[in-house]
Amino acid sequence: MLVPEGADASTLSTDGEIFADIVNRCGGIGGRRFVLRTVDETGDPSVDCLNATVRVHPIMVVSLAATAAQQCITRDQRTILVTESDASNVDLGASSGRLAATGSTEGIERARLLDLVASGRLDGHPVAVLAGSNPGDAEFVQTARAVLAASKARVVEPARASVVLEPTLDVATIPSLIAVTAAGRGRQPLDVYGFSPATEADLAQVQQVSGGDPPRLLRTSNLFAYTSVADPMYRADHSPNTFTEMCNQAYASALPKRTSSSTTTVVPDAPLSSAYLRVADVCLALRIATRGAFAAGPDADQSALVAALHRLPYLDEPAPAGTPKARPNQLVNEPVTRIAQVVVLSQLHAPCSATTSTTTVGGPSSSCWAPASGWDDGGRVVNVPLVANAQGFGR
C-alpha cells in the first residue's frame, strides 16, 4: 500500500495491517495468506515506484490517492496499480489495463452542465456563459455553449442575463455581475453557477465581499458550485453509509488487539471525524484488492487479475448514505465511453440553518455550502455517452 507523502504513515500502516489481519482471520484469499506492505511516498516518483515494485515484488500496488509514480508503476514496472482516485482515458489506455481507478475524469464539467439543464433550472431564463482566465476555461465555454444549444436554451450577453455560468465561481466579481445584469433579471436575484468544486475559501471570500454581511449579498444573488461525493468536507457533513459504519465497527473491535488503545465505536453523527472517514477509505482500498485477487483465482497470472478487476461488480464506496451508484462496476481500467458521474449541486447559504451544512465561516452571520433542492438526497446520476459534442445528449 502506497502511503501519500505528508500523510500520517504510522496511522495508515496500522489501519492497513488491521484490515489485513481481518482478512487472514477469515481464511486469507482463497486459502492463501494476504501479505500487506506499506511504502511511504518520498516525493520522488522514481524512488517511490521502485520502492513499491522492485523492492517488494507485489501482485498489485494500492494507492489511496493519485500518485506521481503511477506511470512508472504501470508502464515501466508493468505492475497493477489500484487507486482510489479518478483516471483519464489517456492514462487508462496507456496502462494496458494495469491502472485500475475508482472513477474517470472524463466529462466532469459536461456531466454537471447536462444535469443542470435536465433539472429545468435554466428553462425560460436568458443565460450568459463567462470565460475565466485559465487555459482550460476556453474549453468550458465551448462545451457549455454546445450543451445549451442542444437544449435550445437562450444564450445572451451578460447584460441581458438572469443566469450566469462560469468555469470557476469567482466570488469577488459577484457585486459587479449583479450590477451588469440588472436589466436582464429585473427584481429577481442573479443565479451564478460555478462549475468548480465548492470550497471553504469561497465562504471566506463571501464574508470579505459582503463586508461581513453575507445575507445582504445573497438577497440579490444565488451562488452555486459543485461538490464531489468523495470530498471529505461533503462526506463529513452527511450520515455515513452502511459500508463506512461496518468498516469502523470492525476497526474499533480489532484495534485493541494490536495496540493498547481502548477505542470503541462512537455513534457516527455528522460531522464525522477525519479518522472515521480515513478508516473507510483504507477499508475500501483493501477490499477492492482482496476481492479482485480472490476473483482472479489462486494461480492467476497478471492478465487474469486485470480481467478480474475489470469485471469486479460494484462493491461499495465510502460516500454518504443515499448516494446512488453511477455504474454497475467498481473500477475502470480501460478507456471509458460513457460519462458516469454522481452530481451534487451545492448552494451557498447565509445564515446557515439546522438543515444546512455544518461547515461555516463567520459566526452569527455565517455562510455555508449545502446541497441544493433536488440534489439533497445523495445527488443525481448522469450516465450518458461520451461524445465529441453535445448533440443528442440527454439525462
C-alpha positions as CSV (number, residue, x, y, z in Angstrom):
1,M,0.0,0.0,0.0
2,L,1.5,3.3,-1.1
3,V,1.0,6.0,1.6
4,P,0.8,9.6,0.3
5,E,3.6,12.0,1.2
6,G,2.7,14.1,4.2
7,A,0.1,11.6,5.5
8,D,0.3,10.0,8.9
9,A,2.3,7.0,7.7
10,S,2.2,5.2,11.0
11,T,-1.6,5.5,11.4
12,L,-2.3,4.4,7.8
13,S,0.1,1.5,8.2
14,T,-1.8,0.4,11.3
15,D,-5.1,0.8,9.5
16,G,-4.0,-1.4,6.7
17,E,-2.5,-4.0,8.9
18,I,-5.7,-4.3,11.0
19,F,-7.8,-4.9,7.9
20,A,-5.1,-7.4,6.5
21,D,-5.4,-9.3,9.9
22,I,-9.2,-9.4,9.5
23,V,-8.8,-10.9,6.0
24,N,-6.4,-13.5,7.2
25,R,-8.5,-14.5,10.2
26,C,-11.3,-15.2,7.7
27,G,-9.0,-17.6,5.7
28,G,-7.0,-15.2,3.6
29,I,-7.5,-15.1,-0.2
30,G,-8.6,-18.5,-1.4
31,G,-6.7,-20.1,1.5
32,R,-3.6,-18.1,0.9
33,R,-2.3,-15.5,3.4
34,F,-2.8,-11.9,2.5
35,V,0.5,-10.1,2.9
36,L,0.4,-6.3,3.0
37,R,3.4,-4.0,2.9
38,T,3.2,-0.2,3.3
39,V,5.5,2.1,1.4
40,D,5.8,5.8,2.3
41,E,6.0,8.2,-0.7
42,T,9.1,10.3,-0.7
43,G,8.1,12.9,-3.3
44,D,10.5,11.4,-5.9
45,P,8.3,9.4,-8.3
46,S,11.2,7.2,-9.4
47,V,12.2,6.3,-5.9
48,D,8.5,5.7,-4.9
49,C,8.0,3.5,-7.9
50,L,11.0,1.3,-7.2
51,N,10.2,1.1,-3.5
52,A,6.7,-0.1,-4.3
53,T,7.6,-2.6,-7.0
54,V,11.2,-3.8,-7.3
55,R,11.8,-4.0,-3.5
56,V,8.5,-5.6,-2.7
57,H,7.5,-7.5,-5.9
58,P,3.7,-7.2,-5.2
59,I,1.0,-8.7,-7.4
60,M,-0.5,-5.2,-7.2
61,V,0.1,-1.8,-5.6
62,V,-2.8,0.0,-3.8
63,S,-2.7,3.8,-3.6
64,L,-5.2,5.8,-1.5
65,A,-4.7,8.9,-3.7
66,A,-3.3,9.8,-7.1
67,T,0.4,9.3,-7.2
68,A,3.1,10.7,-9.5
69,A,4.7,7.3,-9.5
70,Q,1.7,5.9,-11.5
71,Q,3.3,5.9,-14.9
72,C,6.4,4.2,-13.7
73,I,4.5,1.5,-11.8
74,T,2.0,0.6,-14.5
75,R,4.2,1.1,-17.6
76,D,7.8,0.8,-16.7
77,Q,7.5,-1.8,-14.0
78,R,4.4,-3.4,-15.6
79,T,2.7,-3.7,-12.2
80,I,-1.0,-3.3,-11.4
81,L,-2.0,-0.1,-9.5
82,V,-5.4,0.1,-7.8
83,T,-6.1,3.8,-6.9
84,E,-8.9,5.4,-5.0
85,S,-8.8,8.4,-7.4
86,D,-10.1,9.2,-10.9
87,A,-8.1,8.5,-14.0
88,S,-8.1,9.9,-17.5
89,N,-8.7,7.9,-20.7
90,V,-5.1,8.7,-21.8
91,D,-3.7,7.1,-18.7
92,L,-6.1,4.2,-18.7
93,G,-5.3,3.5,-22.4
94,A,-1.5,3.6,-21.9
95,S,-1.5,1.2,-18.9
96,S,-2.7,-1.9,-20.7
97,G,-5.4,-2.4,-18.0
98,R,-2.8,-2.3,-15.2
99,L,-4.2,1.1,-13.9
100,A,-7.5,0.4,-12.1
101,A,-9.2,3.5,-10.7
102,T,-12.4,4.0,-8.8
103,G,-13.6,6.7,-11.3
104,S,-13.0,8.5,-14.5
105,T,-12.0,12.2,-15.0
106,E,-13.8,12.3,-18.4
107,G,-16.6,14.7,-18.9
108,I,-16.9,16.0,-15.3
109,E,-17.9,19.6,-16.4
110,R,-20.2,18.2,-19.2
111,A,-21.9,15.9,-16.7
112,R,-22.6,18.9,-14.4
113,L,-23.9,21.0,-17.4
114,L,-26.1,18.2,-18.6
115,D,-27.6,17.7,-15.1
116,L,-28.2,21.4,-14.6
117,V,-30.0,21.6,-18.0
118,A,-32.0,18.4,-17.2
119,S,-33.1,19.9,-13.8
120,G,-35.1,22.6,-15.5
121,R,-33.4,25.4,-13.6
122,L,-32.4,27.2,-16.8
123,D,-35.8,26.8,-18.5
124,G,-37.1,30.2,-19.7
125,H,-34.0,32.1,-18.4
126,P,-31.6,34.0,-20.6
127,V,-28.2,32.5,-19.8
128,A,-24.7,34.1,-20.1
129,V,-21.6,32.0,-20.3
130,L,-18.4,33.6,-19.0
131,A,-14.9,32.7,-19.7
132,G,-12.2,32.5,-17.0
133,S,-8.5,33.2,-17.2
134,N,-7.2,29.6,-17.1
135,P,-6.2,27.7,-20.2
136,G,-9.0,25.1,-19.7
137,D,-11.7,27.8,-19.4
138,A,-12.0,28.3,-23.2
139,E,-12.9,24.6,-23.4
140,F,-15.6,25.1,-20.8
141,V,-17.2,27.9,-22.8
142,Q,-17.2,25.7,-25.9
143,T,-18.7,22.8,-24.0
144,A,-21.3,25.0,-22.2
145,R,-22.5,26.6,-25.4
146,A,-22.8,23.3,-27.2
147,V,-24.8,21.8,-24.3
148,L,-27.1,24.8,-24.1
149,A,-27.6,24.9,-27.9
150,A,-28.6,21.2,-27.8
151,S,-31.2,22.0,-25.2
152,K,-32.5,25.1,-27.0
153,A,-31.5,27.4,-24.1
154,R,-31.3,31.1,-24.8
155,V,-27.7,32.3,-24.6
156,V,-27.2,36.0,-24.3
157,E,-24.7,38.7,-23.3
158,P,-24.2,39.2,-19.5
159,A,-26.2,42.5,-19.6
160,R,-29.3,40.6,-20.7
161,A,-28.9,37.5,-18.5
162,S,-30.7,36.3,-15.4
163,V,-28.4,33.3,-15.1
164,V,-24.6,33.2,-15.4
165,L,-22.4,30.1,-15.9
166,E,-18.7,30.4,-15.2
167,P,-16.0,27.7,-15.1
168,T,-14.9,28.7,-11.5
169,L,-17.1,30.5,-9.1
170,D,-15.4,33.9,-8.7
171,V,-17.0,35.4,-5.6
172,A,-15.0,38.7,-6.0
173,T,-16.8,39.6,-9.2
174,I,-20.4,38.9,-7.9
175,P,-21.1,42.6,-7.0
176,S,-20.1,43.8,-10.5
177,L,-22.1,40.9,-12.1
178,I,-25.2,41.9,-10.1
179,A,-24.8,45.5,-11.4
180,V,-24.2,44.4,-15.0
181,T,-27.2,42.0,-15.2
182,A,-29.7,44.3,-13.5
183,A,-31.7,45.0,-16.7
184,G,-31.8,41.3,-17.7
185,R,-33.2,40.0,-14.4
186,G,-35.4,42.8,-13.2
187,R,-36.1,42.4,-9.5
188,Q,-35.1,38.7,-9.4
189,P,-31.8,37.6,-7.8
190,L,-29.0,36.7,-10.2
191,D,-28.2,33.0,-10.3
192,V,-24.5,32.3,-10.7
193,Y,-23.3,28.7,-11.3
194,G,-19.6,27.9,-10.9
195,F,-18.6,24.6,-12.3
196,S,-15.7,24.2,-9.9
197,P,-15.8,22.5,-6.5
198,A,-17.4,24.3,-3.6
199,T,-14.7,25.3,-1.2
200,E,-14.3,26.8,2.2
201,A,-12.3,29.6,0.6
202,D,-15.4,30.7,-1.2
203,L,-17.1,31.1,2.2
204,A,-14.3,33.3,3.5
205,Q,-14.4,35.4,0.3
206,V,-18.2,35.9,0.7
207,Q,-17.5,37.4,4.1
208,Q,-15.0,39.8,2.6
209,V,-17.0,40.8,-0.4
210,S,-20.2,41.3,1.6
211,G,-18.5,43.5,4.2
212,G,-19.3,40.9,6.8
213,D,-23.0,40.7,5.9
214,P,-23.4,37.6,3.6
215,P,-27.2,37.6,3.9
216,R,-27.3,41.0,2.2
217,L,-25.3,39.8,-0.7
218,L,-27.4,36.7,-1.1
219,R,-30.6,38.7,-1.3
220,T,-29.5,39.8,-4.7
221,S,-27.7,36.7,-5.9
222,N,-27.9,32.9,-5.6
223,L,-24.5,31.3,-5.7
224,F,-23.9,27.7,-6.7
225,A,-20.9,25.4,-7.1
226,Y,-20.4,21.6,-7.3
227,T,-19.4,19.0,-4.7
228,S,-17.9,15.6,-5.2
229,V,-19.5,12.8,-3.1
230,A,-15.9,11.8,-2.3
231,D,-15.0,15.2,-1.0
232,P,-14.1,15.0,2.8
233,M,-16.0,18.2,3.6
234,Y,-19.1,16.8,2.0
235,R,-18.8,13.3,3.5
236,A,-18.1,14.7,7.0
237,D,-21.4,16.6,6.9
238,H,-23.6,13.7,6.0
239,S,-24.6,10.4,7.6
240,P,-22.2,7.6,6.7
241,N,-23.5,4.6,4.6
242,T,-23.7,1.1,5.9
243,F,-20.3,0.2,4.5
244,T,-18.5,3.0,6.3
245,E,-20.2,2.1,9.6
246,M,-19.3,-1.6,9.1
247,C,-15.6,-0.7,8.5
248,N,-15.3,1.5,11.5
249,Q,-17.1,-1.1,13.8
250,A,-14.7,-3.8,12.6
251,Y,-11.7,-1.5,13.0
252,A,-12.8,-0.4,16.6
253,S,-13.1,-4.1,17.6
254,A,-9.8,-5.1,16.1
255,L,-7.7,-2.1,17.2
256,P,-7.3,-3.1,20.9
257,K,-5.8,-6.4,19.9
258,R,-3.0,-4.7,18.1
259,T,-2.4,-1.6,20.3
260,S,-3.1,-0.6,23.9
261,S,-6.0,1.6,22.7
262,S,-9.4,1.2,24.3
263,T,-11.1,2.7,21.3
264,T,-14.8,1.9,21.0
265,T,-17.2,2.6,18.2
266,V,-18.9,6.0,18.6
267,V,-22.3,6.7,17.1
268,P,-21.4,8.3,13.8
269,D,-23.3,11.6,13.9
270,A,-22.3,14.3,11.4
271,P,-19.9,16.0,11.3
272,L,-17.8,12.9,11.0
273,S,-14.1,12.9,12.1
274,S,-11.3,12.7,9.6
275,A,-10.2,9.4,11.3
276,Y,-13.7,7.9,10.7
277,L,-13.5,8.8,7.0
278,R,-9.9,7.6,6.7
279,V,-10.7,4.2,8.1
280,A,-13.4,3.7,5.5
281,D,-11.0,4.7,2.7
282,V,-8.4,2.2,3.7
283,C,-11.1,-0.5,4.2
284,L,-12.4,0.0,0.7
285,A,-9.0,0.1,-1.0
286,L,-8.1,-3.3,0.6
287,R,-11.5,-4.8,0.0
288,I,-11.1,-4.0,-3.7
289,A,-7.6,-5.5,-3.8
290,T,-8.6,-8.7,-2.0
291,R,-11.9,-9.2,-3.9
292,G,-10.1,-8.7,-7.2
293,A,-7.4,-11.2,-6.2
294,F,-10.0,-13.7,-5.0
295,A,-12.0,-13.4,-8.2
296,A,-8.9,-14.0,-10.3
297,G,-8.2,-17.4,-8.6
298,P,-5.3,-18.8,-6.6
299,D,-3.0,-19.4,-9.6
300,A,-3.9,-16.4,-11.7
301,D,-1.4,-14.5,-13.8
302,Q,-1.4,-10.7,-14.3
303,S,-3.8,-10.8,-17.3
304,A,-6.3,-12.8,-15.3
305,L,-6.1,-10.3,-12.4
306,V,-6.5,-7.4,-14.8
307,A,-9.6,-9.1,-16.2
308,A,-11.0,-9.8,-12.7
309,L,-10.6,-6.2,-11.7
310,H,-12.3,-5.1,-14.9
311,R,-15.3,-7.4,-14.1
312,L,-15.4,-6.6,-10.4
313,P,-19.0,-5.6,-9.6
314,Y,-19.9,-2.6,-7.6
315,L,-18.8,-3.5,-4.0
316,D,-19.2,-0.3,-2.0
317,E,-17.9,3.2,-1.6
318,P,-17.4,5.4,1.5
319,A,-19.8,8.0,0.2
320,P,-22.6,9.3,2.4
321,A,-25.8,7.2,2.9
322,G,-28.2,7.6,0.0
323,T,-25.6,8.2,-2.7
324,P,-26.7,6.4,-5.9
325,K,-24.2,4.4,-7.9
326,A,-23.3,5.8,-11.3
327,R,-22.3,2.5,-12.9
328,P,-22.6,-1.2,-12.1
329,N,-18.8,-2.0,-11.9
330,Q,-16.4,-0.9,-9.1
331,L,-13.4,0.0,-11.2
332,V,-12.4,1.4,-14.6
333,N,-9.2,0.0,-16.1
334,E,-9.7,0.8,-19.8
335,P,-10.8,4.0,-21.6
336,V,-14.5,4.8,-20.8
337,T,-17.1,5.5,-23.5
338,R,-19.7,7.0,-21.1
339,I,-19.8,9.8,-18.6
340,A,-20.8,8.1,-15.3
341,Q,-20.9,10.7,-12.5
342,V,-22.9,11.4,-9.4
343,V,-23.6,15.1,-9.5
344,V,-24.2,17.3,-6.4
345,L,-25.1,20.9,-6.9
346,S,-24.4,23.0,-3.7
347,Q,-25.8,26.4,-2.9
348,L,-24.3,29.0,-0.6
349,H,-26.5,29.9,2.4
350,A,-26.2,32.8,4.9
351,P,-27.1,32.5,7.6
352,C,-26.8,28.7,8.0
353,S,-29.8,26.8,9.3
354,A,-30.1,23.5,11.1
355,T,-30.7,21.8,7.8
356,T,-27.6,23.2,6.0
357,S,-24.0,22.2,6.2
358,T,-22.1,22.3,9.4
359,T,-19.1,23.8,7.6
360,T,-19.5,27.5,8.3
361,V,-17.4,30.7,8.3
362,G,-18.3,34.0,10.1
363,G,-20.1,33.4,13.4
364,P,-23.7,34.8,13.7
365,S,-23.7,35.8,10.0
366,S,-22.2,32.5,9.0
367,S,-22.2,31.2,5.4
368,C,-22.1,27.6,4.4
369,W,-22.5,25.2,1.5
370,A,-25.4,22.7,1.3
371,P,-26.8,20.6,-1.4
372,A,-29.4,22.5,-3.5
373,S,-33.0,21.3,-3.5
374,G,-33.2,18.3,-5.9
375,W,-29.7,17.2,-5.1
376,D,-30.1,16.9,-1.3
377,D,-30.8,13.2,-1.2
378,G,-27.5,11.8,-2.2
379,G,-27.0,13.6,-5.5
380,R,-28.1,12.7,-9.0
381,V,-26.7,10.3,-11.6
382,V,-25.5,11.4,-15.0
383,N,-24.7,8.4,-17.2
384,V,-24.6,9.3,-20.9
385,P,-22.4,8.5,-23.9
386,L,-19.1,10.3,-24.0
387,V,-19.1,12.1,-27.4
388,A,-17.2,14.9,-29.0
389,N,-20.2,17.4,-28.9
390,A,-23.4,17.9,-27.0
391,Q,-25.7,16.9,-29.8
392,G,-28.1,14.1,-28.7
393,F,-27.1,14.3,-25.1
394,G,-29.7,13.7,-22.5
395,R,-30.1,12.5,-19.0
